[in-house]
């Protein structure tokens, strides 16, 4: 039991660490001077791929790493495409809307995944989840409407919604195919994003300051964050992991506000509050349900999800 409690505590710390690391993404982007989003996507993806591949080789060795890529199959490729789309749209969205809009819209991913699983596979959804999904959709609609008739571009909020949906898609795929290795899928996703960006950008050159920031954006924000998350999420219940993950959209706008003075609009605050109220209420209910089930079967130790 003590060993199980220690693993649980380690998982909580690792997932919290990943959410904290991810929350600095918006603040890093706002320091960049490069104007071409494809340049940012390319270098971020390149650094992230190098870090993730190096981490896998260090942790598992050459043979196991190669084997994990071979075993991920079509589901792994699907997750990779979802992740490549999300990481690319995230960078482009930040060039057109506020960090708060992007992160708060992403907060609804767990509930959007439940809706997607219902529509595609007929998975049962409880009344409480339906209510939460409706609230999340209403909150996202409120935030997106804030970009209409303002200096913000609806394109940015639209891309943020795309990020949320493709992340939800990756979540559904990993739930339906438990054998999908998250780390090789993500590494493949950063590779795909880098290749696409390389084909679309006009030049690769960046100054020394931007190069160092892009290194942080790729290695620290994306690579290290994903390594911490994948390592920790399997040690705790999925509801708890999702609940801890709320740290990212909470802290992200705070860092940008403190460092760059980017203040969220009133509709962002209202819509974000609605999304958070729905998400936190649902996750707390789900976590309580899982804990009760765990107490009834003390011999089993639950594992978290893959995303």
Helices and strands as residue ranges (DSSP letters): H 2-22, H 25-31, H 37-71, H 73-94, H 99-106, H 109-121, H 127-145, H 154-176, H 182-200, H 208-215, I 216-224, H 225-233, H 238-260, H 266-296
